[in-house]
Amino acid sequence: MFAIYTISTFSICSKKGIEVFATEPIGFLYITFIMFTLFSSAYFGRNYHKNLVVWLFLLQYPVVLLLVHAFVLISGCYSKIYTLSSIFQNDRLLSAVFIARLVWIGIIISGYMLMIGIIIDSYFHFRKSLTQLTTENVLSMRRDEIIDIAIYLILFVWMMINNFLPSLLPRILTNIFMTIMIARTYYIYRNFIHYSLELSKMNIVIHGKLKKLMGQHINNPFYTSNPTLEVVSEALGVDKNELRDYIYSELGTTLSAWTSEKRILYISQQLLKTNRMVSELALSCGYSNPPALNRAFKQRFGVTPSEFRAKNKG
């Protein structure tokens, strides 16, 4: 859509100067900004892009503008405006056309303000949804992407302003900046793909090591203490940042929550397979005392360890 918009600006240049208030470029730029807005909001976790009514509401104005433009152009009634001072000089028809065009452009500007509000609202929604599970690598990429969105937003607003200026230089500079931004976005995207591939490979390695460690009940940090990220990464022989990324991307939880779940499941198996006392299991698995284990176990299974053993051990 940006390419279509750029092509549509080729007709604004003539010997008389640079056309302002050109309805065709304004219409195509507005459609481009609609797509940018809805997909940016999708990035921030909003689902406006899935709502057909939102698309129709936003698209109705530029589509009608472009249809009217096409009709006027085909009928030969289209008048180009090169300077604001020439509008009201002995041409009532041109003045009327300008006023009608100005009213419609006012609607377009109102739509711009609405969509800027959508992006800002989506961003604050995104900020609220960030959790402690987000890793530093992911946060770094998110920052780059958010900066990109902010710069694109400024460029799109500036592009719309350019359509009201009787000068070609601002348009040229804006297109150059947009080309730079597209190259920057491609660079960030390539880094994201590389990171995703490396993370996928490392996750496979960590998954295998974790599975092996969980089958080891002696000197296992998961069953004997409340392990930190450093302790677990050392036991696995992996970098702690890679382990943090694995927990975030694959398990979708925190290390402590995941450890507690594994510990409770291990204790439930020990209750059924062995005759070990509940107090012994509690102390050996990192609980400060049997009541602490009872509370955690009842929260997970709805019964105490003793009740669980009596009910399920045949």
C-alpha positions in Angstrom: 0.0 0.0 0.0 2.9 2.3 0.7 4.2 1.6 -2.8 0.8 2.4 -4.3 0.7 5.6 -2.3 4.1 6.6 -3.6 3.2 5.9 -7.2 0.0 8.0 -6.8 2.1 11.0 -5.9 3.8 11.0 -9.3 0.9 12.9 -10.8 1.1 15.8 -8.4 4.1 17.4 -10.2 3.6 19.7 -13.1 5.0 23.0 -14.6 2.6 24.9 -12.4 4.1 23.4 -9.2 3.3 20.8 -6.6 -0.4 19.9 -6.1 -1.8 20.2 -2.6 -4.9 18.5 -1.2 -4.5 15.8 -3.8 -7.3 13.4 -2.9 -5.8 10.3 -4.5 -2.5 10.2 -2.5 -4.4 11.2 0.6 -6.9 8.3 0.1 -4.2 5.7 -0.5 -2.1 7.0 2.4 -5.1 6.7 4.7 -5.7 3.1 3.7 -2.0 2.4 4.4 -2.3 3.9 7.8 -5.4 1.8 8.6 -3.4 -1.3 7.9 -0.5 -0.1 9.9 -2.8 0.8 12.8 -4.7 -2.5 13.0 -1.6 -4.7 12.7 0.3 -2.6 15.2 -2.6 -3.0 17.7 -2.5 -6.7 16.9 1.2 -6.7 17.9 0.3 -5.1 21.1 -2.3 -7.8 21.9 -5.5 -6.1 20.7 -7.8 -7.9 18.2 -9.3 -5.0 16.3 -7.9 -6.5 13.1 -10.2 -9.5 13.5 -13.3 -7.3 13.6 -14.9 -6.8 10.2 -17.0 -3.8 11.5 -13.8 -2.0 12.5 -12.3 -2.5 9.0 -15.5 -1.3 7.3 -15.8 1.7 9.6 -12.3 2.9 8.9 -12.2 2.1 5.2 -15.5 3.7 4.3 -14.1 7.2 4.2 -11.0 6.7 2.0 -12.9 4.3 -0.3 -15.7 6.9 -0.9 -13.0 9.6 -1.3 -11.2 7.6 -4.0 -14.5 6.7 -5.8 -15.5 10.3 -5.9 -12.0 11.2 -7.1 -12.2 8.7 -9.9 -15.6 9.9 -11.0 -14.5 13.6 -11.0 -11.3 12.7 -12.8 -13.1 10.7 -15.5 -15.7 13.4 -16.0 -13.0 15.9 -16.5 -14.1 18.1 -13.6 -11.0 17.5 -11.4 -9.2 20.7 -10.5 -5.7 20.7 -9.2 -4.7 23.2 -6.5 -1.1 24.4 -6.4 -1.2 27.2 -3.9 -3.7 28.2 -1.2 -3.7 31.8 -2.5 -5.0 30.7 -5.9 -8.1 29.0 -4.5 -10.3 32.1 -4.0 -9.1 34.1 -7.0 -12.1 34.6 -9.3 -13.1 30.9 -9.5 -16.2 30.1 -7.5 -16.2 26.5 -8.8 -12.6 25.9 -7.6 -13.5 27.5 -4.3 -16.5 25.2 -3.9 -14.5 22.1 -4.8 -11.8 23.1 -2.4 -14.3 23.6 0.5 -15.9 20.2 -0.3 -12.5 18.6 -0.4 -11.5 20.3 2.8 -14.5 19.0 4.6 -13.7 15.4 3.5 -10.0 15.8 4.5 -11.2 17.0 7.9 -13.0 13.7 8.3 -9.8 11.9 7.2 -7.8 13.8 9.8 -10.3 12.9 12.5 -9.8 9.3 11.4 -6.1 9.7 11.8 -6.5 11.0 15.4 -8.8 8.0 16.1 -6.3 5.5 14.9 -3.4 7.2 16.8 -5.6 6.8 19.9 -6.1 3.1 19.0 -2.3 2.6 18.8 -1.7 4.4 22.1 -4.5 2.4 23.8 -3.1 -0.8 22.5 0.4 0.1 23.7 -0.8 0.7 27.3 -2.7 -2.6 27.1 0.6 -4.3 26.0 2.5 -2.7 28.9 -0.1 -4.1 31.4 0.2 -7.5 29.9 4.0 -7.8 30.4 4.9 -10.3 33.1 7.9 -11.4 35.0 8.2 -14.3 32.5 9.5 -12.0 29.8 13.2 -12.6 29.3 15.8 -9.9 28.7 16.4 -11.0 25.2 12.7 -10.8 24.4 12.4 -7.4 26.1 15.3 -6.1 24.0 13.7 -7.2 20.8 10.4 -5.8 22.0 12.0 -2.4 22.6 13.4 -2.3 19.1 10.1 -3.2 17.6 8.2 -0.6 19.7 10.7 2.0 18.6 10.0 1.0 15.0 6.3 1.4 15.4 6.7 4.8 17.0 9.0 6.0 14.2 6.6 4.7 11.5 3.7 6.5 13.3 5.6 9.8 13.1 6.5 9.2 9.4 2.8 8.4 8.5 1.7 11.6 10.3 4.4 13.6 8.5 3.4 12.1 5.2 -0.2 13.3 5.6 1.1 16.8 6.5 3.2 16.7 3.3 0.0 16.5 1.2 -0.8 20.0 2.4 2.6 21.5 1.5 3.3 22.9 -2.0 6.9 21.5 -1.9 8.5 18.3 -3.1 11.5 18.3 -0.8 9.6 17.1 2.4 8.1 14.2 0.4 11.5 13.1 -0.9 13.0 13.2 2.6 10.1 11.3 4.1 10.4 8.6 1.4 14.2 8.3 2.1 13.5 7.9 5.9 10.8 5.4 5.1 13.2 3.3 3.0 15.8 3.4 5.9 13.1 2.3 8.3 12.1 -0.6 6.0 15.7 -1.7 5.9 16.0 -1.4 9.7 12.8 -3.4 10.2 14.2 -6.1 7.9 17.4 -6.2 10.0 15.4 -6.6 13.2 13.3 -9.3 11.7 16.4 -11.2 10.6 17.7 -11.0 14.1 14.4 -12.2 15.5 14.4 -15.2 13.1 18.0 -16.0 14.1 17.2 -15.8 17.8 14.1 -18.0 17.4 16.1 -20.7 15.6 18.8 -20.7 18.2 16.3 -20.7 21.0 14.5 -23.7 19.4 17.8 -25.6 19.1 18.7 -24.8 22.7 15.2 -25.7 24.0 15.6 -29.2 22.5 18.9 -29.6 24.3 17.6 -28.3 27.6 14.4 -30.4 27.4 16.6 -33.6 27.0 18.8 -32.6 30.0 15.8 -31.7 32.1 14.2 -35.0 31.4 17.3 -36.9 32.4 17.7 -34.8 35.6 14.1 -35.3 36.6 14.7 -39.1 36.5 17.6 -38.7 39.0 16.3 -38.7 42.6 19.7 -38.4 44.3 21.5 -35.0 44.4 18.7 -33.5 42.4 18.2 -29.8 43.2 14.5 -30.0 42.3 13.8 -32.6 45.0 16.1 -31.5 47.8 15.8 -27.7 48.0 14.2 -24.6 46.6 16.6 -24.2 43.6 17.6 -20.9 42.1 18.1 -20.4 38.4 21.9 -20.5 38.9 21.7 -23.9 40.8 19.5 -25.5 38.1 21.5 -24.2 35.2 24.7 -25.5 36.8 23.1 -28.9 37.4 22.1 -29.0 33.7 25.3 -27.6 32.4 23.7 -24.7 30.5 23.7 -21.0 30.6 21.2 -19.5 33.0 19.9 -17.0 30.5 19.2 -19.9 28.0 17.4 -21.7 30.8 15.4 -18.6 31.6 14.4 -18.3 27.9 13.4 -22.0 27.9 11.2 -21.6 30.9 9.5 -18.6 29.4 9.0 -19.9 25.8 8.4 -23.6 26.5 6.9 -23.9 30.0 5.1 -20.5 30.2 5.7 -20.2 33.9 8.4 -19.3 36.5 11.1 -21.6 37.8 9.7 -21.7 41.3 6.1 -22.5 40.1 7.5 -25.2 37.8 9.7 -26.6 40.5 6.9 -26.8 43.0 4.7 -28.6 40.5 7.4 -31.2 39.8 8.1 -31.6 43.5 4.5 -32.3 44.4 4.2 -34.8 41.5 7.3 -36.6 42.7 6.0 -36.7 46.3 2.7 -38.1 45.0 4.6 -40.9 43.2 6.7 -41.6 46.3 3.5 -41.9 48.4 2.2 -44.6 46.2 5.4 -46.5 45.4 7.1 -46.4 48.8 6.4 -46.5 52.5 8.4 -43.3 53.2 6.9 -41.1 56.0 5.3 -37.9 55.0 7.6 -36.0 57.3 10.6 -37.6 55.7 9.3 -36.6 52.2 8.6 -33.1 53.3 12.2 -32.5 54.6 13.9 -34.3 51.8 12.0 -32.3 49.2 12.7 -28.8 50.6 9.6 -28.2 52.7 10.4 -26.6 56.1 7.9 -28.9 57.9 5.1 -31.4 57.2 2.3 -28.8 57.6 3.9 -26.8 54.7 3.8 -29.9 52.5 0.2 -30.6 53.6 -0.9 -27.1 52.5 0.9 -27.3 49.1 -0.3 -30.9 48.5 -3.9 -30.1 49.4 -3.9 -27.1 47.2 -2.8 -29.3 44.3 -4.8 -32.5 44.9 -7.5 -31.4 47.3 -6.4 -33.9 50.0 -3.5 -34.2 52.4 -0.6 -36.6 51.6 -1.8 -39.1 54.1 -5.3 -39.0 52.7 -4.0 -39.3 49.1 -1.9 -42.4 50.1 -4.9 -44.1 51.9 -7.2 -43.4 49.0 -5.0 -44.4 46.1 -2.5 -47.0 47.3 -3.9 -50.4 46.8 
